[in-house]
């Protein structure tokens, strides 16, 4: 078993060198790959990519993070790209890897963020590490499935048939899911060079808002880079994510005691509005920024700017509201 030396913890990042590939060994003998972007001495933000994805899920105009005085630490979740698989992992198991990264980089306090499939993983870190996480952002994140969250009919309500099909494979079991996602990834990679947007979401009946976002060259660049990298690890990360979403998460979002900003859109067909509404009702004290956008948001640079202002200073977006909560 590998032993990871813990560096002295510092208030924020200290000379976190911006690099596209770094690795650290986990205590259970896996390799965890990560990258850093932005101001090496800036406020640290630990990011969680979507499903599927990789550490290249970041805004390609990397100077934005420098302008905002932040360093983004992204990583390949277990099983993706250059990170070894952790078979059978639950959502809560992400906490181990995020804390390992924070300790490896000498980070005491930090913000945590996650989009889409990364949203629940960010919430897990917020729930289990209140002494380390200042604030969190969950963007278009899925809600728990089943008795712990939304029952099946509500969980699938408003979801595009392509996503319903994928989660149906997950419910059918790992063997079915692995076979089908292997075929899906092959189709995606065959389209990637010609049209990254179509490779990722071409078969989805997206909202007009999301179709407009797929015209952005920065977004297409990010999709292309991330998909090429994620494919290096096969589909095991994607498989394990999909299985984890349809099983108990290993923590209750009602545990969360640190401030959370929830972002979601009313025209999202990948993670429909009902998921965001459930989280808004069950994450204590959540601040909500809900608009008419789809899964891809409406203005990425503005949203990143607002997210970092929230994570570092606690300044919410001007459109954010505090919803009524079922437990009040």
C-alpha positions in Angstrom: 0.0 0.0 0.0 1.4 3.4 -1.0 2.0 5.9 1.8 1.3 9.6 0.9 3.2 12.2 2.9 1.0 15.0 4.0 2.4 18.4 3.3 2.0 21.2 5.8 -1.4 22.8 5.3 -1.6 26.4 4.3 -4.5 28.8 4.3 -4.9 28.7 0.5 -2.7 27.6 -2.3 1.0 28.2 -2.2 2.9 27.9 -5.5 0.4 25.4 -7.0 2.2 25.1 -10.3 -0.2 25.2 -13.3 0.2 21.8 -15.1 -2.0 19.7 -17.3 -1.0 16.4 -15.9 0.2 15.6 -12.4 -0.3 12.4 -10.4 -0.5 11.3 -6.8 -0.6 7.8 -5.4 -3.6 6.9 -3.2 -3.3 4.9 0.0 -5.0 2.0 -1.7 -2.4 1.9 -4.5 -4.2 3.7 -7.2 -2.9 6.6 -9.4 -5.0 9.8 -9.3 -4.4 12.2 -12.1 -5.1 15.9 -11.8 -4.3 19.3 -13.4 -4.1 22.9 -12.1 -5.2 26.0 -14.0 -4.9 29.7 -13.3 -3.1 31.7 -10.6 -0.7 29.5 -8.7 -1.1 31.6 -5.6 -4.9 32.1 -6.0 -7.9 30.9 -4.1 -8.1 27.1 -4.5 -11.2 25.6 -6.1 -11.4 21.8 -6.3 -13.5 20.8 -9.4 -15.5 17.7 -10.2 -16.1 17.0 -13.9 -19.3 15.8 -15.5 -20.3 12.3 -16.7 -18.5 11.3 -18.8 -15.5 13.7 -18.6 -12.0 14.3 -17.4 -9.7 16.9 -15.8 -9.9 18.9 -19.0 -13.4 20.0 -18.1 -12.5 23.6 -17.5 -13.0 26.9 -19.4 -10.4 26.9 -22.2 -9.6 30.6 -21.8 -7.4 29.7 -18.9 -6.5 33.3 -18.3 -10.0 33.8 -16.8 -8.9 31.9 -13.7 -5.8 34.1 -13.3 -7.9 37.3 -13.7 -10.2 36.0 -11.0 -7.3 35.2 -8.7 -8.1 31.5 -8.5 -6.4 28.2 -9.1 -8.7 25.4 -10.3 -7.6 21.9 -9.4 -9.4 19.5 -11.7 -8.9 15.7 -11.7 -9.8 12.5 -13.5 -12.4 10.8 -11.3 -11.5 7.2 -10.6 -11.7 5.1 -13.7 -11.5 8.1 -16.1 -8.6 9.0 -18.4 -5.4 8.5 -16.4 -6.8 7.8 -13.0 -7.1 4.1 -11.9 -10.5 2.6 -11.4 -12.0 2.2 -7.9 -14.6 -0.5 -8.7 -17.8 -0.3 -6.8 -17.3 3.3 -5.6 -20.1 5.3 -4.2 -20.7 9.0 -4.5 -19.3 9.5 -1.0 -16.0 7.8 -1.9 -15.0 10.8 -3.9 -14.3 12.5 -0.6 -11.1 10.4 -0.1 -9.6 11.5 -3.5 -10.5 15.2 -3.1 -9.0 15.3 0.4 -5.9 13.5 -0.9 -5.5 16.2 -3.5 -6.0 19.0 -1.0 -3.4 17.5 1.4 -1.0 16.8 -1.4 -1.1 20.4 -2.5 -1.0 21.7 1.1 -4.5 23.3 1.0 -6.2 23.9 4.3 -9.5 25.6 3.2 -10.9 25.5 -0.3 -14.0 25.8 -2.4 -15.5 22.8 -4.1 -17.6 22.7 -7.3 -19.1 20.2 -9.6 -21.2 20.2 -12.7 -23.8 17.6 -13.9 -22.4 14.2 -12.8 -19.8 16.0 -10.7 -22.5 17.9 -8.7 -23.3 15.1 -6.3 -19.6 14.4 -5.8 -19.1 18.1 -4.8 -22.0 17.8 -2.4 -20.4 14.8 -0.8 -17.2 16.7 -0.1 -19.2 19.6 1.3 -21.2 17.2 3.6 -18.2 15.3 5.0 -15.5 18.0 5.2 -17.1 21.1 6.8 -13.8 21.9 8.4 -12.1 22.2 5.1 -14.7 23.4 2.6 -15.6 27.1 2.8 -18.4 26.9 0.3 -19.6 24.7 -2.6 -21.3 25.0 -6.0 -23.4 22.3 -7.5 -24.4 23.0 -11.1 -27.2 21.0 -12.8 -26.5 18.1 -10.5 -28.6 15.0 -10.2 -30.7 14.2 -7.2 -30.5 10.9 -5.3 -32.5 8.1 -6.9 -35.1 6.1 -5.1 -36.3 6.2 -1.5 -33.5 8.5 -0.5 -34.5 11.1 -3.1 -36.8 11.1 -6.1 -38.7 7.9 -6.9 -38.1 6.5 -10.4 -41.0 8.2 -12.2 -40.1 11.7 -10.8 -36.3 11.1 -11.3 -36.9 10.4 -15.1 -39.6 13.1 -15.6 -38.6 15.5 -18.3 -35.4 13.6 -19.1 -34.3 13.1 -22.7 -34.8 9.5 -23.9 -31.1 9.1 -24.5 -30.4 9.7 -20.9 -33.3 7.5 -19.8 -31.9 4.7 -21.9 -28.4 5.1 -20.3 -29.7 4.9 -16.8 -31.9 2.0 -17.8 -28.7 0.2 -18.7 -27.3 1.0 -15.2 -30.4 -0.4 -13.6 -29.9 -3.6 -15.7 -26.5 -4.1 -14.2 -22.8 -3.6 -14.8 -22.4 -6.1 -17.6 -25.1 -4.5 -19.7 -24.0 -1.0 -18.9 -20.4 -1.7 -19.8 -21.3 -3.3 -23.1 -23.6 -0.5 -24.1 -21.3 2.4 -23.0 -18.4 0.8 -24.9 -20.5 1.0 -28.0 -21.6 4.5 -27.2 -18.1 5.7 -26.7 -16.9 4.2 -30.0 -19.7 6.1 -31.8 -18.8 9.4 -30.0 -15.1 9.1 -30.8 -15.9 8.4 -34.5 -17.7 11.8 -34.7 -15.3 13.8 -32.5 -13.0 15.2 -35.1 -15.8 16.4 -37.4 -18.2 17.8 -34.8 -17.4 17.7 -31.0 -20.9 18.9 -30.1 -22.6 16.2 -32.1 -20.2 13.6 -30.7 -21.2 14.5 -27.2 -24.9 15.5 -27.5 -25.9 15.0 -31.1 -28.7 12.5 -30.4 -30.3 14.5 -27.7 -33.3 16.7 -28.2 -31.7 19.7 -26.6 -33.4 23.0 -25.8 -32.7 26.0 -28.0 -30.6 27.5 -25.2 -28.3 24.5 -25.2 -28.0 24.4 -29.0 -26.9 28.0 -28.9 -24.2 27.1 -26.4 -22.9 24.4 -28.6 -22.0 27.1 -31.1 -19.3 28.4 -28.7 -15.8 27.6 -30.0 -14.5 27.4 -26.4 -17.1 24.9 -25.4 -16.4 22.8 -28.5 -12.7 22.9 -27.7 -13.3 21.8 -24.1 -15.5 18.9 -25.2 -13.0 17.7 -27.8 -10.0 17.8 -25.4 -11.9 16.2 -22.5 -13.4 13.4 -24.6 -10.1 12.5 -26.1 -8.6 12.3 -22.7 -11.4 10.4 -21.0 -11.3 7.7 -23.7 -7.8 6.7 -22.5 -9.4 5.0 -19.5 -12.1 3.1 -21.5 -15.5 3.4 -20.0 -14.9 2.2 -16.5 -15.3 5.6 -14.9 -18.5 6.3 -16.9 -19.8 2.9 -15.8 -19.0 3.5 -12.2 -20.6 7.0 -12.2 -23.8 5.7 -13.7 -24.1 2.9 -11.3 -23.4 5.2 -8.4 -26.1 7.6 -9.4 -28.7 4.8 -9.3 -27.6 3.5 -5.9 -27.4 4.9 -2.4 -24.9 7.8 -2.3 -23.4 6.9 1.1 -24.3 10.3 2.6 -27.5 12.4 3.0 -27.5 15.9 1.4 -29.4 17.1 4.5 -26.0 16.6 6.4 -24.5 19.6 4.6 -23.7 22.4 6.9 -21.5 24.6 4.7 -23.1 27.2 2.3 -24.0 25.8 -1.1 -25.0 27.6 -4.3 -27.2 25.5 -6.5 -27.4 26.3 -10.3 -29.9 24.7 -12.7 -32.1 25.6 -15.7 -35.7 25.1 -16.4 -35.1 23.9 -20.0 -32.5 21.2 -19.1 -33.4 17.8 -20.6 -30.3 16.0 -19.4 -30.8 16.7 -15.7 -34.4 18.1 -15.5 -35.5 20.8 -13.3 -37.1 18.4 -10.8 -33.6 17.3 -9.7 -32.6 20.9 -8.9 -35.9 21.5 -7.1 -35.3 18.4 -4.9 -31.8 19.6 -4.0 -33.1 23.1 -3.3 -35.5 21.6 -0.8 -33.1 19.2 0.9 -29.7 21.0 1.0 -29.9 23.1 4.2 -29.6 26.8 3.6 -28.9 26.4 -0.2 -28.8 29.5 -2.3 -30.5 28.9 -5.7 -29.7 30.4 -9.1 -32.4 29.0 -11.4 -33.1 30.4 -14.8 -34.4 29.4 -18.2 -31.1 28.0 -19.4 -30.5 24.4 -20.3 -27.8 22.0 -19.2 -24.9 24.2 -20.5 -25.9 27.4 -18.9 -26.2 30.8 -20.6 -22.9 32.7 -20.1 -20.0 30.5 -19.0 -17.5 33.2 -18.2 -20.0 35.2 -16.1 -21.1 32.0 -14.3 -17.5 31.1 -13.5 -16.9 34.6 -12.2 -20.0 34.4 -10.0 -19.1 31.0 -8.8 -15.6 32.0 -7.7 -16.9 35.1 -6.0 -19.3 32.9 -4.1 -16.7 30.3 -3.2 -14.1 32.8 -2.0 -16.1 35.6 -0.6 -19.7 34.3 -0.1 -21.1 36.8 -2.6 -24.1 35.2 -4.3 -25.2 35.9 -7.9 -27.6 38.9 -8.0 -30.3 36.5 -9.3 -29.9 34.0 -6.6 -32.7 33.3 -4.0 -33.0 31.4 -0.8 -35.8 28.9 -1.2 -38.2 27.7 1.5 -37.1 24.4 2.9 -39.2 21.4 3.8 -37.5 21.1 7.2 -38.3 24.7 8.3 
